[in-house]
Amino acid sequence: MRKTEREATSDGDFEMALQEQQQRVLARLNEEKTLNATPIVRHDESLSCEEYLTLVYELHHVHLPELQTNDLVEFDRQEDEVTRGAQFKKKRPSLKSGDKN
């Protein structure tokens, strides 16, 4: 069975959103001190409900814990918030101006 153009676009959007979550979190934290621990999806990306739930899971159980291990962020699971970690300014990768969402 062949995928429709819409399904193919959704797959590409999902893969991009998944791969870029850490960079998107760091870029947003560069602009704001506190974020809700929700996935950052660009306005031109479309995800199915299942893809969004997978993205939430990956953000909470993979991406944010990894960033926290590197002291780039503090992830408060109780408050569902993300803030800059102790090493945010020192260790964060250079952000390109095009990384804004």
N, CA, C and O of each residue as an XYZ file, in Angstrom:
404
protein
N       0.839     -1.178      0.000
C       0.000      0.000      0.000
C       0.888      1.247      0.000
O       1.844      1.335      0.771
N       0.578      2.172     -0.836
C       1.359      3.395     -0.985
C       0.853      4.479     -0.033
O      -0.354      4.656      0.133
N       1.778      5.193      0.584
C       1.392      6.273      1.487
C       0.877      7.464      0.702
O       1.333      7.747     -0.406
N      -0.066      8.145      1.289
C      -0.549      9.377      0.672
C       0.485     10.468      0.919
O       1.356     10.332      1.778
N       0.379     11.544      0.161
C       1.307     12.663      0.331
C       1.218     13.205      1.752
O       2.241     13.565      2.334
N       0.029     13.269      2.315
C      -0.182     13.770      3.675
C       0.541     12.893      4.687
O       1.191     13.412      5.594
N       0.440     11.567      4.550
C       1.111     10.657      5.471
C       2.621     10.781      5.346
O       3.327     10.752      6.354
N       3.120     10.917      4.147
C       4.554     11.062      3.932
C       5.057     12.358      4.556
O       6.127     12.374      5.165
N       4.299     13.446      4.412
C       4.678     14.723      5.011
C       4.698     14.601      6.522
O       5.621     15.091      7.172
N       3.701     13.958      7.082
C       3.626     13.777      8.527
C       4.829     12.987      9.029
O       5.413     13.349     10.050
N       5.214     11.914      8.334
C       6.377     11.124      8.726
C       7.634     11.985      8.740
O       8.429     11.909      9.677
N       7.818     12.800      7.710
C       8.990     13.671      7.638
C       8.975     14.717      8.735
O      10.012     15.011      9.329
N       7.806     15.283      9.008
C       7.679     16.265     10.081
C       7.985     15.635     11.426
O       8.666     16.234     12.258
N       7.485     14.430     11.639
C       7.723     13.739     12.904
C       9.212     13.465     13.102
O       9.760     13.739     14.170
N       9.859     12.928     12.080
C      11.293     12.628     12.189
C      12.106     13.892     12.481
O      13.021     13.869     13.304
N      11.770     14.988     11.806
C      12.479     16.247     12.012
C      12.249     16.760     13.431
O      13.197     17.153     14.110
N      11.009     16.760     13.877
C      10.685     17.242     15.226
C      11.378     16.393     16.280
O      11.865     16.921     17.280
N      11.428     15.093     16.068
C      12.074     14.183     17.009
C      13.582     14.422     17.059
O      14.165     14.506     18.140
N      14.203     14.528     15.902
C      15.650     14.711     15.835
C      16.106     16.067     16.381
O      17.212     16.190     16.908
N      15.253     17.071     16.253
C      15.650     18.432     16.624
C      15.191     18.875     18.012
O      15.434     20.023     18.386
N      14.539     18.013     18.788
C      13.977     18.456     20.068
C      15.024     19.059     21.004
O      14.788     20.116     21.589
N      16.160     18.413     21.151
C      17.171     18.959     22.065
C      17.634     20.343     21.616
O      17.733     21.263     22.428
N      17.911     20.485     20.341
C      18.352     21.781     19.815
C      17.258     22.831     19.954
O      17.540     23.990     20.258
N      16.021     22.429     19.733
C      14.897     23.367     19.862
C      14.723     23.815     21.305
O      14.452     24.988     21.561
N      14.876     22.893     22.250
C      14.778     23.251     23.671
C      15.877     24.246     24.023
O      15.608     25.262     24.664
N      17.106     23.966     23.614
C      18.226     24.866     23.925
C      18.042     26.237     23.274
O      18.332     27.264     23.887
N      17.563     26.248     22.043
C      17.340     27.524     21.354
C      16.261     28.332     22.070
O      16.403     29.544     22.238
N      15.196     27.676     22.486
C      14.114     28.382     23.184
C      14.579     28.865     24.553
O      14.218     29.962     24.978
N      15.386     28.048     25.252
C      15.914     28.467     26.553
C      16.903     29.616     26.415
O      17.127     30.362     27.368
N      17.482     29.761     25.258
C      18.366     30.889     25.015
C      17.569     32.198     25.026
O      18.116     33.263     25.310
N      16.277     32.104     24.715
C      15.392     33.272     24.663
C      14.553     33.435     25.927
O      14.222     34.556     26.312
N      14.209     32.324     26.572
C      13.331     32.342     27.747
C      13.997     31.569     28.877
O      14.739     30.618     28.628
N      13.736     31.972     30.121
C      14.357     31.301     31.268
C      13.647     30.015     31.671
O      14.277     29.108     32.215
N      12.351     29.924     31.414
C      11.565     28.761     31.809
C      10.645     28.350     30.662
O      10.041     29.188     29.992
N      10.556     27.032     30.458
C       9.679     26.479     29.422
C       8.769     25.429     30.024
O       9.134     24.771     30.998
N       7.601     25.269     29.459
C       6.777     24.105     29.765
C       7.454     22.914     29.114
O       8.041     23.038     28.039
N       7.377     21.769     29.756
C       8.016     20.562     29.216
C       7.112     19.903     28.181
O       6.690     18.758     28.340
N       6.828     20.646     27.124
C       6.037     20.130     26.012
C       6.901     20.176     24.759
O       7.784     21.026     24.647
N       6.658     19.281     23.827
C       7.454     19.277     22.604
C       7.353     20.610     21.863
O       6.318     21.276     21.888
N       8.422     20.973     21.220
C       8.444     22.192     20.421
C       8.266     21.771     18.968
O       9.128     21.124     18.373
N       7.121     22.159     18.419
C       6.757     21.805     17.049
C       6.573     23.096     16.275
O       5.860     23.999     16.715
N       7.215     23.181     15.123
C       7.068     24.375     14.287
C       5.664     24.446     13.709
O       4.995     23.425     13.548
N       5.230     25.648     13.404
C       3.868     25.841     12.883
C       3.632     25.142     11.545
O       2.490     24.837     11.202
N       4.696     24.885     10.789
C       4.525     24.230      9.492
C       4.650     22.703      9.565
O       4.586     22.029      8.536
N       4.826     22.161     10.758
C       4.912     20.711     10.937
C       3.543     20.172     11.353
O       2.848     20.777     12.170
N       3.172     19.048     10.791
C       1.906     18.428     11.185
C       2.200     17.023     11.691
O       2.891     16.237     11.043
N       1.654     16.729     12.868
C       1.857     15.431     13.492
C       0.505     14.811     13.806
O      -0.458     15.510     14.121
N       0.451     13.506     13.717
C      -0.755     12.801     14.153
C      -0.754     12.792     15.686
O       0.262     13.097     16.311
N      -1.867     12.449     16.272
C      -1.953     12.359     17.741
C      -0.942     11.346     18.275
O      -0.293     11.590     19.292
N      -0.811     10.230     17.601
C       0.136      9.195     18.028
C       1.579      9.696     17.953
O       2.377      9.435     18.852
N       1.907     10.409     16.887
C       3.252     10.952     16.750
C       3.535     11.972     17.854
O       4.625     11.988     18.426
N       2.551     12.820     18.148
C       2.730     13.826     19.201
C       2.943     13.152     20.557
O       3.803     13.576     21.329
N       2.170     12.107     20.850
C       2.345     11.383     22.112
C       3.724     10.731     22.192
O       4.347     10.721     23.253
N       4.192     10.197     21.087
C       5.543      9.628     21.042
C       6.578     10.716     21.292
O       7.552     10.492     22.011
N       6.376     11.887     20.706
C       7.286     13.010     20.897
C       7.308     13.452     22.360
O       8.374     13.750     22.898
N       6.147     13.498     23.005
C       6.071     13.838     24.437
C       6.880     12.820     25.244
O       7.689     13.192     26.094
N       6.655     11.542     24.971
C       7.377     10.482     25.680
C       8.894     10.636     25.491
O       9.648     10.610     26.464
N       9.326     10.793     24.261
C      10.756     10.926     23.974
C      11.349     12.166     24.661
O      12.460     12.115     25.189
N      10.608     13.267     24.649
C      11.086     14.491     25.292
C      11.282     14.264     26.787
O      12.319     14.633     27.338
N      10.302     13.663     27.443
C      10.345     13.477     28.895
C      11.289     12.377     29.351
O      11.861     12.464     30.437
N      11.462     11.343     28.537
C      12.226     10.180     28.981
C      13.580     10.011     28.299
O      14.374      9.166     28.713
N      13.853     10.795     27.267
C      15.134     10.684     26.571
C      15.824     12.048     26.485
O      16.902     12.234     27.049
N      15.208     12.995     25.786
C      15.869     14.260     25.477
C      16.140     15.121     26.707
O      17.275     15.551     26.913
N      15.133     15.377     27.520
C      15.348     16.234     28.690
C      16.271     15.581     29.718
O      17.139     16.267     30.258
N      16.122     14.279     30.016
C      17.077     13.665     30.935
C      18.521     13.718     30.422
O      19.450     13.898     31.209
N      18.708     13.565     29.121
C      20.058     13.648     28.550
C      20.627     15.060     28.705
O      21.789     15.229     29.074
N      19.810     16.059     28.424
C      20.251     17.444     28.601
C      20.523     17.747     30.077
O      21.444     18.495     30.406
N      19.717     17.159     30.955
C      19.913     17.375     32.391
C      21.200     16.700     32.861
O      21.919     17.260     33.689
N      21.499     15.524     32.356
C      22.740     14.828     32.710
C      23.957     15.676     32.360
O      24.969     15.640     33.061
N      23.856     16.432     31.284
C      24.957     17.305     30.852
C      24.884     18.694     31.485
O      25.626     19.593     31.088
N      23.990     18.878     32.473
C      23.812     20.151     33.189
C      23.418     21.310     32.277
O      23.637     22.473     32.617
N      22.843     20.998     31.133
C      22.380     22.057     30.241
C      20.995     22.552     30.638
O      20.666     23.718     30.422
N      20.179     21.668     31.221
C      18.851     22.048     31.675
C      18.581     21.432     33.035
O      19.241     20.480     33.454
N      17.599     21.996     33.708
C      17.001     21.392     34.900
C      15.573     21.056     34.502
O      14.835     21.914     34.017
N      15.193     19.824     34.706
C      13.862     19.360     34.347
C      13.105     19.010     35.619
O      13.435     18.034     36.292
N      12.100     19.798     35.949
C      11.269     19.578     37.126
C      10.024     18.810     36.684
O       9.096     19.386     36.117
N      10.019     17.512     36.948
C       8.896     16.661     36.535
C       7.615     17.008     37.284
O       6.520     16.886     36.734
N       7.747     17.437     38.528
C       6.559     17.795     39.323
C       5.836     19.000     38.730
O       4.611     19.006     38.615
N       6.605     20.016     38.359
C       6.037     21.246     37.809
C       5.918     21.200     36.289
O       5.287     22.064     35.681
N       6.537     20.173     35.673
C       6.550     20.012     34.221
C       7.189     21.231     33.553
O       6.685     21.762     32.563
N       8.337     21.661     34.139
C       9.059     22.839     33.642
C      10.516     22.513     33.354
O      11.116     21.614     33.945
N      11.055     23.281     32.422
C      12.460     23.167     32.052
C      13.088     24.543     32.227
O      12.544     25.546     31.766
N      14.236     24.582     32.897
C      14.979     25.826     33.073
C      16.434     25.591     32.669
O      16.859     24.455     32.455
N      17.177     26.671     32.570
C      18.599     26.568     32.231
C      19.353     25.853     33.347
O      19.129     26.100     34.532
N      20.247     24.967     32.941
C      21.074     24.254     33.911
C      22.331     25.036     34.241
O      22.602     26.083     33.653
N      23.093     24.515     35.188
C      24.299     25.186     35.673
C      25.322     25.425     34.558
O      26.059     26.410     34.597
N      25.370     24.547     33.584
C      26.361     24.653     32.505
C      25.771     25.185     31.203
O      26.418     25.113     30.158
N      24.556     25.716     31.252
C      23.878     26.146     30.028
C      24.710     27.124     29.213
O      24.948     26.898     28.027
N      25.150     28.196     29.831
C      25.896     29.218     29.079
C      27.266     28.724     28.647
O      27.738     29.080     27.567
N      27.900     27.921     29.461
C      29.254     27.451     29.167
C      29.284     26.335     28.121
O      30.133     26.340     27.230
N      28.360     25.380     28.229
C      28.432     24.171     27.405
C      27.523     24.146     26.191
O      27.754     23.369     25.265
N      26.510     24.968     26.177
C      25.525     24.814     25.099
C      26.180     24.986     23.732
O      27.100     25.788     23.575
N      25.708     24.243     22.759
C      26.261     24.366     21.407
C      25.941     25.749     20.832
O      24.966     26.385     21.232
N      26.743     26.188     19.923
C      26.445     27.463     19.251
C      25.106     27.337     18.571
O      24.812     26.341     17.911
N      24.307     28.356     18.743
C      22.977     28.360     18.129
C      23.003     29.195     16.874
O      23.491     30.325     16.870
N      22.477     28.632     15.820
C      22.374     29.369     14.572
C      21.135     30.248     14.637
O      20.147     29.864     15.263
N      21.162     31.387     14.023
C      20.002     32.271     14.042
C      18.798     31.640     13.377
O      17.667     32.022     13.678
N      19.001     30.695     12.489
C      17.902     30.034     11.803
C      17.215     28.960     12.631
O      16.248     28.360     12.163
N      17.683     28.700     13.847
C      17.116     27.648     14.677
C      15.886     28.076     15.444
O      15.292     27.260     16.148
N      15.486     29.327     15.331
C      14.306     29.779     16.058
C      13.069     29.105     15.496
O      12.993     28.841     14.295
N      12.097     28.824     16.355
C      10.876     28.136     15.953
C       9.693     29.041     16.099
O       8.567     28.638     15.807
